[in-house]
């Protein structure tokens, strides 16, 4: 899969999500997604073949959260330098 920062995805719930962070952890790509129309609807997902699967492992999500924040910050900083 080639999903990048700020890509737009429609998931099985028919909501459109924006990729706000992507990290590679434990040999797997993980994504933090925010619903385009409801910022309170946040999902952590990981790649499983050609599918995105919602991550429901609280321990893993606790590890990923600071990684998502750091990567999101870097991505936003690079946008401000480019723009």
ROSE-4610 file (N, C-alpha, C; in Angstrom, 1 decimal, always signed):
// ROSE-4610
residu = [X/X/X/X/X/X/X/X/X/X/X/X/X/X/X/X/X/X/X/X/X/X/X/X/X/X/X/X/X/X/X/X/X/X/X/X/X/X/X/X/X/X/X/X/X/X/X/X/X/X/X/X/X/X/X/X/X/X/X/X/X/X/X/X/X/X/X/X/X/X/X/X/X/X/X/X/X/X/X/X/X/X/X/X/X/X/X/X/X/X/X/X/X/X/X/X/X/X/X/X/X/X/X/X/X/X/X/X/X/X/X/X/X/X/X/X/X/X/X/X/X/X/X/X/X/X/X/X/X/X/X/X/X/X/X/X/X/X/X/X/X/X/X/X/X/X/X/X/X/X/X/X/X/X/X/X/X/X/X/X/X/X/X/X/X/X/X/X/X/X/X/X/X/X/X/X/X/X/X/X/X/X/X/X/X/X/X/X/X/X/X/X/X/X/X/X/X/X/X/X/X/X/X/X/X/X/X/X/X/X/X/X/X/X/X/X/X/X/X/X/X/X/X/X/X/X/X/X/X/X/X/X/X/X/X/X/X/X/X/X/X/X/X/X/X/X/X/X/X]
num = [1/1/1/2/2/2/3/3/3/4/4/4/5/5/5/6/6/6/7/7/7/8/8/8/9/9/9/10/10/10/11/11/11/12/12/12/13/13/13/14/14/14/15/15/15/16/16/16/17/17/17/18/18/18/19/19/19/20/20/20/21/21/21/22/22/22/23/23/23/24/24/24/25/25/25/26/26/26/27/27/27/28/28/28/29/29/29/30/30/30/31/31/31/32/32/32/33/33/33/34/34/34/35/35/35/36/36/36/37/37/37/38/38/38/39/39/39/40/40/40/41/41/41/42/42/42/43/43/43/44/44/44/45/45/45/46/46/46/47/47/47/48/48/48/49/49/49/50/50/50/51/51/51/52/52/52/53/53/53/54/54/54/55/55/55/56/56/56/57/57/57/58/58/58/59/59/59/60/60/60/61/61/61/62/62/62/63/63/63/64/64/64/65/65/65/66/66/66/67/67/67/68/68/68/69/69/69/70/70/70/71/71/71/72/72/72/73/73/73/74/74/74/75/75/75/76/76/76/77/77/77/78/78/78/79/79/79/80/80/80/81/81/81/82/82/82/83/83/83]
x = [+0.9/+0.0/+0.9/+0.4/+1.2/+0.3/+0.1/-0.7/+0.3/+0.0/+0.9/+0.2/+0.9/+0.4/-0.5/-1.7/-2.7/-3.5/-3.2/-4.1/-5.5/-6.5/-7.9/-8.3/-9.0/-9.4/-10.9/-11.6/-13.0/-13.0/-13.4/-13.3/-14.7/-14.8/-16.0/-17.2/-17.0/-18.1/-18.6/-18.1/-18.4/-18.1/-17.2/-16.7/-15.3/-15.1/-13.8/-12.8/-11.6/-10.6/-9.4/-8.7/-7.4/-6.3/-5.2/-4.0/-3.3/-3.3/-2.6/-1.2/-0.9/+0.4/+0.5/+1.8/+2.1/+3.4/+3.5/+4.7/+5.0/+6.2/+6.6/+7.1/+6.3/+6.6/+6.5/+7.5/+7.4/+7.1/+7.8/+7.7/+6.4/+5.6/+4.3/+4.0/+3.3/+2.9/+1.6/+1.6/+0.5/+0.1/-1.2/-1.7/-2.7/-2.6/-3.6/-4.5/-5.7/-6.7/-7.7/-8.1/-9.1/-10.3/-11.5/-12.7/-12.7/-12.9/-12.9/-14.0/-15.1/-16.3/-16.5/-15.7/-15.9/-14.5/-13.8/-12.5/-12.4/-13.6/-13.6/-13.6/-13.7/-13.7/-12.3/-11.5/-10.1/-9.9/-9.1/-8.8/-7.4/-6.9/-5.5/-5.7/-5.0/-5.1/-3.7/-3.6/-2.4/-2.7/-1.6/-1.8/-1.7/-2.7/-2.7/-2.9/-1.8/-1.9/-2.4/-3.5/-4.1/-5.2/-5.3/-6.4/-5.8/-6.6/-6.4/-7.3/-6.7/-7.4/-7.3/-8.5/-8.5/-7.7/-6.8/-6.0/-6.8/-7.2/-7.9/-7.1/-5.8/-4.9/-4.5/-5.0/-4.7/-3.3/-2.6/-1.2/-0.4/-0.7/+0.0/-0.3/-1.6/-2.0/-1.3/-1.1/-0.4/+1.1/+1.7/+3.1/+3.1/+2.1/+2.1/+1.7/+0.9/+0.5/+1.6/+2.7/+3.7/+4.5/+4.6/+5.2/+4.4/+3.1/+2.2/+2.4/+2.4/+2.5/+3.8/+4.9/+6.2/+6.3/+5.8/+5.8/+4.9/+3.7/+2.8/+3.4/+4.1/+4.8/+5.8/+6.6/+7.7/+7.0/+5.9/+5.3/+4.7/+4.1/+3.6/+4.7/+5.8/+7.0/+7.5/+7.6/+8.1/+7.2/+5.9/+4.9/+5.1/+5.4/+5.5/+6.8/+7.9/+9.1/+8.9/+8.2/+7.9/+7.0/+6.0/+5.0/+5.5]
y = [-1.2/+0.0/+1.2/+2.3/+3.5/+4.6/+4.6/+5.7/+6.7/+7.9/+9.0/+10.0/+10.8/+11.9/+12.8/+13.1/+13.9/+13.3/+12.0/+11.2/+11.1/+11.0/+10.9/+9.5/+8.9/+7.5/+7.4/+6.5/+6.2/+4.8/+4.6/+3.3/+2.7/+1.4/+0.6/+1.3/+2.3/+3.0/+4.1/+4.2/+5.2/+6.7/+6.8/+8.1/+8.4/+9.6/+10.0/+10.4/+9.8/+10.1/+10.7/+11.5/+12.1/+11.4/+11.1/+10.5/+11.7/+11.7/+12.8/+12.3/+11.0/+10.5/+9.1/+8.7/+7.4/+7.0/+5.8/+5.4/+3.9/+3.5/+2.1/+1.6/+0.7/+0.2/-1.3/-2.0/-3.5/-4.2/-3.7/-4.2/-4.1/-3.0/-2.8/-1.3/-0.9/+0.5/+0.7/+1.8/+2.2/+3.6/+3.9/+5.2/+5.7/+7.1/+7.8/+8.5/+8.2/+8.8/+9.6/+10.8/+11.6/+11.8/+11.6/+11.8/+13.2/+13.4/+14.7/+15.6/+15.0/+15.8/+15.7/+15.0/+14.9/+14.6/+15.6/+15.5/+14.6/+14.4/+13.5/+12.0/+11.7/+10.4/+10.1/+9.5/+9.2/+7.7/+7.2/+5.8/+5.6/+4.5/+4.0/+2.7/+2.6/+1.5/+1.0/-0.3/-0.8/-1.6/-1.8/-2.5/-4.0/-4.7/-6.1/-6.5/-6.7/-7.0/-5.8/-5.9/-4.7/-4.1/-4.3/-3.8/-2.9/-2.0/-1.3/-1.9/-2.2/-2.8/-1.9/-1.6/-0.8/-1.5/-0.7/-1.3/-1.0/-2.1/-2.1/-2.5/-2.6/-3.0/-1.8/-1.6/-0.4/-0.2/-1.3/-1.2/-0.8/-1.3/-0.9/+0.6/+0.9/+2.3/+3.3/+2.9/+3.8/+4.0/+2.9/+3.1/+3.9/+3.7/+4.5/+5.9/+6.3/+7.7/+8.7/+8.6/+9.6/+9.5/+8.3/+8.2/+8.9/+8.8/+9.5/+11.0/+11.5/+12.9/+13.4/+12.7/+13.2/+13.2/+12.1/+12.1/+13.1/+13.3/+14.4/+15.7/+16.0/+17.3/+17.5/+16.5/+16.5/+16.8/+16.1/+16.3/+17.7/+18.2/+19.6/+20.6/+20.4/+21.3/+21.3/+20.1/+20.1/+20.8/+20.7/+21.5/+23.0/+23.5/+24.9/+25.4/+24.5/+24.9/+24.9/+24.0/+23.9/+25.1/+25.4/+26.4/+27.7]
z = [+0.0/+0.0/+0.0/-0.7/-0.7/-0.2/+1.1/+1.8/+2.4/+2.2/+2.7/+3.5/+4.2/+5.0/+4.2/+4.7/+4.1/+3.0/+2.8/+1.8/+2.4/+1.6/+1.9/+1.6/+2.6/+2.5/+2.9/+2.2/+2.7/+3.2/+4.5/+5.1/+5.0/+5.6/+5.5/+6.1/+7.0/+7.7/+6.8/+5.6/+4.6/+5.0/+6.0/+6.3/+5.6/+5.3/+4.7/+5.8/+5.7/+6.7/+6.1/+6.9/+6.4/+7.2/+6.5/+7.2/+7.9/+9.2/+9.9/+10.4/+10.4/+10.7/+10.3/+10.0/+9.5/+10.2/+10.8/+11.5/+11.1/+11.0/+10.8/+12.1/+12.7/+14.0/+14.0/+14.6/+14.7/+13.3/+12.3/+10.9/+10.3/+10.7/+10.1/+10.0/+9.0/+8.9/+9.6/+10.4/+11.3/+10.9/+11.0/+10.5/+11.6/+11.7/+12.6/+11.6/+11.6/+10.7/+11.5/+10.9/+11.5/+10.4/+10.9/+10.1/+9.6/+8.3/+7.7/+8.2/+8.5/+9.0/+10.5/+11.2/+12.7/+13.3/+13.7/+14.3/+15.5/+16.2/+17.3/+16.9/+15.7/+15.2/+14.7/+15.6/+15.3/+15.2/+14.3/+14.2/+14.1/+14.8/+14.6/+13.7/+12.7/+11.8/+11.4/+10.9/+10.4/+9.2/+8.4/+7.1/+7.4/+6.7/+6.7/+5.3/+4.5/+3.1/+2.4/+1.7/+1.0/+1.7/+3.0/+3.8/+5.0/+5.4/+6.6/+7.7/+8.8/+9.9/+11.1/+11.8/+12.9/+14.1/+14.7/+15.8/+17.1/+17.8/+19.0/+20.2/+20.1/+21.1/+21.9/+23.1/+23.9/+24.2/+24.5/+24.8/+23.6/+22.5/+21.3/+20.9/+21.0/+20.7/+21.7/+22.9/+23.9/+23.4/+22.9/+22.4/+21.1/+20.3/+19.0/+19.1/+20.1/+20.2/+20.1/+21.0/+20.9/+19.6/+19.0/+17.7/+16.6/+16.6/+15.7/+15.9/+17.1/+17.4/+16.8/+17.0/+16.5/+15.0/+14.4/+12.9/+12.3/+12.9/+12.4/+12.5/+13.6/+13.8/+12.7/+12.4/+11.4/+10.0/+9.7/+8.5/+8.3/+9.4/+9.3/+9.2/+9.9/+9.7/+8.3/+7.7/+6.3/+5.4/+5.6/+4.8/+4.9/+6.1/+6.3/+5.7/+5.6/+5.0/+3.5/+2.9/+1.5/+1.0/+1.9/+1.5/+1.7]
